[in-house]
Amino acid sequence: MSSDDARLLTRLSAREAQRRIRDGKITAASLLEVCLDRIRALDGQLLAWTHVDEASARAAARERDAETRAGRIRGTLHGVPVGIKDIFDVAGMPTTGGARPWRHRRATKDATAVARLREAGAVIVGKTATTEFAYRDPAPTRNPWNLGHTPGGSSAGSGAAVAARMIPLASGSQTVGSVLRPAAYNGVVGLKPTHGLIPVDGVIPLAWSLDHVGVLARSVEDAALALGVLAGAEYDAAAGRPPRIAVSPELVARAEPEVVTHLRLVADALRAAGATLVEVTLPPSFGVLHAAGLTVLEAEAATYHEQDFRKHGPEFGKEIGAGVQAGLATTAVAYIDANRARLRFRADVAPMLAAHDALLSPTVPTPAPAGLGSTGDGSLCAPWSYSGMPSISLPSGLAASGLPFAIQLTSGAGHEQSLLRVAAWCEGVLRFSAAPTL
């Protein structure tokens, strides 16, 4: 295979790859090999993977090809290579949680999300790097747009691997901003559905009330495809009519000037294409949401990690260790009050979201920050994790630095279908097509 042919294969969307495999135009084995070649060529720089199981992936790809020849197509991801964030259990592979060796184990059973991917025909390539226990202590992964900048967290490896064309799809999880932020920093699509829509069985928890399973992809169509598999339903990513979009000045004001300027240009482009943009005000309960969400996160993280922390406290990363300590000091009254506060915001904001097709905001306050000592600012993603509302991040342009800009669209709980149609419409207007030059 020529280098040009290999390059074309790595640029295939998940949907197009599955179609070509189904129709016999390419094989799952050939697609996997170009992905493995790219991982070997680039991961020494990016460090997006903690474990690549070439033998198992090749066996799965050969099996998909045999099924194709026999006329048996497993599902909508038949033969598509997928990466799995290293807090999800994959049978036969280590689960490290990005943590010290005392916490590593080899899974004997797939997480429910992984099992559903396999059932749909996906070829599991390996495990992508995560921050320690999916919290703030950075993973070693670098940003493929600029190796000196963070790829975000906690789904760092998933975002970088998809952006670098190592794989077309990867799983992620979000408790604060861990799908949407790395999607934004790496110039890919990130989707976090309604809390509880995708099962979290077999996924290391951070905070049960806030943890979401999500996906990272290179298009809205691929995100919809993966969501359908993971949620056990079908989603149509065909662009709908020009949408009615809400914009909150409170959220926009939290971004840096270059992001605000970019968002205004995006709004102008959407309006010129036919969208109606409406300025809205968030309910007063938004004012205490961030503090409430953090209290819930810390208390629930402490509940999960308490025994290990008492034995191995000095081995925990600085950020997760501090979070567990804060959670251990949280009273039951404070935890319950915090949960009530976040649920109050969820109820208060629901009518505004219901009155519009989506709420537009920046995904992150700045493009990916320089340095690898932090995973960046997830505060603009956090409200929708704390309230459990579905959100999607779309790459929307390039900053003067050459790093990606991104927009975030949010809808009411359970409205993934309409959110995907709005996102597809916006994607068609924005026409972002840039990629890292690796």
C-alpha positions in Angstrom: 0.0 0.0 0.0 1.4 3.4 -0.9 1.8 6.2 1.6 -0.9 8.2 -0.1 -3.4 5.2 0.1 -2.5 4.8 3.8 -3.0 8.5 4.5 -6.5 8.3 2.8 -7.5 5.4 5.0 -6.5 7.2 8.2 -8.7 10.1 7.1 -11.8 8.0 6.7 -14.7 8.7 9.1 -16.0 5.8 11.1 -19.2 5.8 9.0 -17.4 5.7 5.7 -14.9 3.1 7.0 -17.8 0.8 8.0 -19.5 1.3 4.6 -16.3 0.5 2.7 -15.6 -2.6 4.8 -19.2 -3.7 4.4 -19.1 -3.3 0.7 -15.7 -5.1 0.3 -13.9 -2.0 -0.9 -11.4 -2.2 2.0 -10.7 -4.7 4.7 -10.8 -4.2 8.4 -7.3 -5.7 8.6 -5.9 -3.1 6.1 -7.5 -0.2 8.0 -6.2 -1.5 11.3 -2.7 -1.8 10.0 -2.5 1.8 8.8 -3.8 2.9 12.2 -1.2 0.7 14.0 1.5 2.1 11.7 0.5 5.6 12.6 0.4 4.8 16.3 4.0 3.4 16.1 5.1 6.4 14.1 3.6 9.1 16.3 3.0 7.9 19.8 6.6 8.3 20.9 5.9 12.0 20.7 2.2 12.1 21.7 2.1 9.4 24.4 -1.7 9.0 23.8 -1.7 5.2 24.5 -1.1 3.2 27.7 -1.6 -0.1 26.1 -1.9 -1.2 22.4 -2.9 -4.8 21.9 -1.9 -5.5 18.3 -2.4 -9.2 18.5 -6.0 -9.1 19.8 -6.8 -6.2 17.4 -5.5 -8.1 14.4 -7.5 -11.2 15.4 -10.6 -9.1 15.7 -10.1 -7.4 12.4 -9.5 -10.8 10.7 -12.7 -12.0 12.3 -14.6 -9.0 11.0 -13.3 -9.6 7.5 -14.3 -13.3 7.6 -17.8 -12.2 8.7 -18.0 -9.7 5.9 -17.1 -12.3 3.3 -19.9 -14.5 4.8 -22.4 -11.7 4.5 -22.6 -11.2 8.3 -22.2 -7.5 9.3 -22.3 -7.2 13.1 -23.4 -3.6 13.2 -22.7 0.1 12.5 -19.0 -0.1 13.7 -18.2 -3.3 11.9 -14.4 -3.3 11.4 -13.9 0.2 12.8 -10.8 0.7 15.1 -11.7 2.3 18.4 -9.6 3.4 21.4 -10.8 3.0 25.0 -10.0 5.4 27.8 -8.0 3.7 30.5 -10.7 3.8 33.2 -12.9 1.4 31.2 -12.4 -2.3 31.7 -11.5 -4.3 28.5 -11.3 -8.0 29.0 -7.7 -9.2 28.9 -6.2 -5.7 29.0 -4.8 -3.8 32.0 -6.9 -1.0 33.6 -4.6 1.5 35.2 -6.8 4.5 35.7 -3.7 6.6 35.0 -2.6 5.7 38.6 0.4 4.3 40.4 1.1 0.5 40.0 -0.7 -0.4 43.2 -4.0 0.3 41.5 -3.4 -1.6 38.3 -5.3 -4.8 37.4 -6.1 -6.9 34.4 -9.8 -6.9 33.6 -11.7 -10.2 33.0 -14.9 -8.6 31.7 -15.7 -5.7 29.4 -17.4 -2.6 30.7 -20.9 -2.4 29.3 -19.9 0.4 27.0 -17.0 -1.7 25.6 -19.2 -4.8 25.2 -21.7 -2.7 23.2 -18.9 -1.4 20.9 -17.7 -5.0 20.3 -21.3 -6.1 19.6 -21.5 -3.4 16.9 -18.4 -4.8 15.3 -15.7 -2.4 16.6 -12.1 -3.5 16.7 -10.7 -2.5 20.1 -7.1 -1.3 19.5 -6.1 -0.6 23.1 -6.3 1.8 26.0 -5.8 5.6 25.8 -4.1 7.7 28.5 -6.1 9.3 31.2 -5.3 11.7 34.0 -5.0 9.9 37.4 -8.4 8.5 38.3 -9.9 10.9 35.7 -9.2 14.0 37.8 -6.8 16.9 37.4 -3.3 15.3 37.7 -2.1 15.5 34.0 -1.5 12.4 31.8 1.8 12.4 29.9 -0.1 13.0 26.6 0.8 16.0 24.4 -1.3 18.0 22.1 -0.8 17.0 18.4 -1.3 20.6 17.3 1.6 21.8 19.4 3.5 19.3 21.6 4.2 22.0 24.2 0.5 22.5 24.9 -1.9 20.4 27.0 -4.3 18.1 25.3 -6.7 18.6 28.2 -8.1 16.0 30.5 -9.1 13.6 31.6 -9.8 12.0 28.2 -6.4 13.2 27.1 -5.2 10.2 25.1 -8.6 9.8 23.4 -8.7 13.4 22.2 -5.1 13.3 20.9 -5.4 9.9 19.2 -8.5 10.9 17.3 -7.0 14.3 16.3 -3.8 12.7 15.2 -5.7 10.2 12.9 -4.6 7.2 14.9 -8.2 6.0 15.2 -11.5 7.5 14.0 -13.3 7.0 17.4 -12.5 6.8 21.1 -14.4 6.5 24.3 -14.2 9.2 27.0 -15.8 10.1 30.3 -16.8 13.4 31.8 -17.4 14.4 35.4 -16.6 18.1 34.9 -15.2 18.8 31.4 -13.3 15.6 30.5 -14.8 14.9 27.1 -15.6 18.3 25.8 -12.4 20.1 27.0 -10.0 17.6 25.2 -12.2 17.7 22.2 -11.9 21.5 22.1 -8.1 21.5 22.7 -7.5 18.8 20.1 -9.9 20.1 17.4 -12.3 17.2 17.3 -15.9 16.6 18.2 -16.8 15.6 21.8 -20.2 14.4 22.9 -21.4 14.1 26.4 -25.1 12.8 26.6 -27.6 13.1 29.3 -26.4 11.7 32.6 -27.2 8.0 32.8 -28.0 7.5 29.2 -24.9 5.3 28.7 -24.2 2.7 31.4 -21.1 3.3 33.5 -20.7 -0.3 34.6 -17.0 -1.4 34.5 -15.8 2.2 34.5 -13.7 3.5 37.4 -15.9 6.1 39.0 -14.9 9.6 40.1 -18.4 10.8 41.2 -21.4 8.6 40.5 -23.9 11.5 40.5 -21.8 13.3 37.8 -20.0 10.7 35.7 -21.0 10.5 32.1 -19.7 8.2 29.3 -19.0 10.1 26.1 -17.3 9.9 22.8 -14.6 11.7 20.8 -14.8 11.6 17.0 -14.0 13.7 14.0 -17.5 14.5 12.9 -21.0 14.9 14.3 -22.2 12.0 12.2 -19.5 9.7 13.8 -20.4 11.0 17.3 -24.1 10.1 16.6 -23.1 6.7 15.3 -21.1 5.9 18.4 -23.9 7.3 20.7 -26.4 5.0 19.0 -24.2 2.0 19.8 -23.5 3.0 23.4 -27.0 4.1 24.3 -28.7 1.3 22.5 -30.8 3.6 20.2 -30.5 5.2 16.7 -29.7 8.8 16.3 -29.9 10.8 13.1 -27.2 13.4 12.5 -28.8 14.9 9.4 -28.9 18.7 9.7 -32.3 20.1 10.4 -33.9 23.5 9.8 -32.0 26.6 10.8 -32.1 26.5 14.6 -33.2 28.8 17.4 -30.1 29.2 19.6 -29.8 30.8 23.0 -26.6 32.7 24.0 -25.8 33.6 27.7 -23.6 36.6 28.2 -22.7 35.1 31.6 -21.0 32.2 30.0 -19.4 34.2 27.2 -17.9 36.6 29.7 -15.9 33.8 31.3 -13.8 33.4 28.1 -10.7 35.3 27.2 -11.0 38.1 24.6 -9.8 36.1 21.6 -12.4 33.4 22.3 -15.1 36.0 22.8 -14.2 37.6 19.4 -14.3 34.2 17.7 -17.6 33.3 19.3 -19.1 36.5 17.9 -17.9 35.7 14.4 -19.4 32.2 14.8 -22.7 33.7 15.9 -22.6 36.1 12.9 -22.0 33.2 10.6 -24.8 31.1 12.1 -27.2 34.1 11.9 -26.3 34.7 8.3 -27.1 31.1 7.5 -30.6 31.5 8.9 -30.3 30.7 12.6 -32.1 32.8 15.2 -29.9 33.8 18.1 -31.5 34.9 21.4 -29.8 36.4 24.4 -30.8 34.7 27.6 -30.0 35.0 31.3 -29.2 31.9 33.4 -31.2 31.4 36.6 -29.9 32.7 40.0 -29.2 29.1 41.0 -26.3 29.2 38.6 -24.4 31.4 41.1 -23.8 28.5 43.5 -23.6 25.7 41.0 -19.8 25.4 40.7 -19.3 25.2 44.4 -22.1 22.7 44.8 -20.8 20.5 42.0 -17.3 20.4 43.4 -18.6 19.4 46.9 -20.6 16.5 45.4 -17.5 15.4 43.3 -15.2 15.5 46.3 -17.5 13.7 48.6 -18.3 10.9 46.1 -14.6 10.6 45.1 -13.7 10.2 48.8 -16.3 7.5 49.2 -14.9 5.4 46.4 -11.2 6.0 47.2 -11.3 6.0 51.0 -9.8 2.6 51.7 -7.0 2.9 49.1 -6.3 6.5 50.2 -5.8 5.4 53.8 -3.3 2.8 52.7 -1.6 4.6 49.9 -2.3 8.3 50.5 1.3 9.5 49.7 1.1 7.7 46.3 -1.9 9.6 45.1 -1.4 12.4 42.7 -1.5 15.9 44.2 -4.9 16.9 42.8 -6.8 13.7 43.4 -5.2 13.4 46.8 -6.4 16.9 47.8 -9.8 16.2 46.4 -10.2 13.0 48.4 -9.0 14.7 51.5 -11.6 17.5 51.0 -14.3 14.9 50.4 -13.4 13.0 53.6 -13.9 16.3 55.5 -17.3 17.0 53.9 -20.3 16.6 56.2 -23.5 14.8 55.2 -25.4 18.0 55.5 -23.0 19.8 53.1 -23.2 17.0 50.6 -27.0 16.9 50.7 -27.2 20.7 50.4 -24.9 20.6 47.4 -26.8 18.0 45.7 -30.0 19.9 46.2 -28.4 23.0 44.8 -27.2 21.4 41.6 -30.6 19.7 41.1 -32.3 23.1 41.7 -30.2 24.6 38.8 -31.2 21.6 36.6 -34.9 22.3 37.2 -34.5 26.1 36.9 -32.6 26.0 33.6 -34.8 23.3 31.9 -37.5 25.8 30.7 -34.9 28.0 29.0 -33.3 25.0 27.3 -36.7 23.7 26.2 -37.6 27.1 24.6 -34.5 26.9 22.3 -32.9 24.2 20.1 -29.6 24.7 21.8 -27.6 27.0 24.0 -24.4 28.3 22.4 -21.2 29.0 24.5 -17.5 28.6 24.2 -16.4 25.1 25.2 -13.3 26.5 27.0 -12.1 30.0 28.0 -8.9 29.8 25.9 -7.4 27.5 23.3 -5.1 24.8 24.7 -2.8 26.4 27.3 1.0 26.1 27.0 2.7 23.7 29.3 1.9 20.2 30.5 1.4 20.8 34.2 -2.3 21.4 34.0 -5.2 20.0 32.0 -6.8 23.5 31.5 -10.1 25.1 32.5 -13.3 23.0 32.4 -15.5 25.6 34.0 -17.6 26.2 30.9 -18.3 22.5 30.5 -19.0 22.0 34.3 -22.6 23.3 34.4 -23.8 20.7 32.1 -22.0 17.9 33.9 -23.3 19.0 37.2 -26.9 19.3 35.9 -26.6 16.2 33.7 -27.6 18.0 30.4 -26.3 16.8 27.0 -23.6 18.9 25.4 -21.4 18.7 22.3 -18.2 20.5 21.4 -17.4 21.3 17.8 -14.1 22.6 16.4 -14.9 26.0 14.9 -11.7 27.6 13.7 -8.0 28.3 14.4 -6.5 30.9 16.7 -3.6 33.0 15.7 -1.4 30.5 17.5 -2.6 27.7 15.2 -4.5 26.0 18.0 -8.2 25.1 17.6 -11.1 27.1 18.7 -14.3 25.3 19.7 -18.0 26.0 20.4 -20.3 24.2 22.8 -24.0 23.4 22.2 -26.2 22.3 25.1 -29.8 21.1 25.1 -32.3 19.8 27.7 -32.1 16.3 29.3 -33.0 13.6 26.9 -32.8 15.8 23.8 -29.7 14.2 22.1 -31.5 13.8 18.8 -32.4 17.4 18.4 -28.9 18.5 19.7 -27.2 16.3 17.1 -29.3 17.9 14.3 -28.4 21.4 15.5 -24.7 20.4 15.8 -24.8 18.9 12.3 -26.3 22.1 11.0 -23.7 24.3 12.7 -20.9 21.9 11.5 -22.1 22.5 7.9 -22.0 26.2 8.4 -18.6 26.3 10.0 -16.9 23.7 7.7 -13.9 23.1 9.9 -11.5 20.8 8.1 -8.0 21.6 9.5 -5.9 18.9 11.1 -2.6 18.7 12.9 0.4 18.4 10.6 2.1 15.4 12.1 
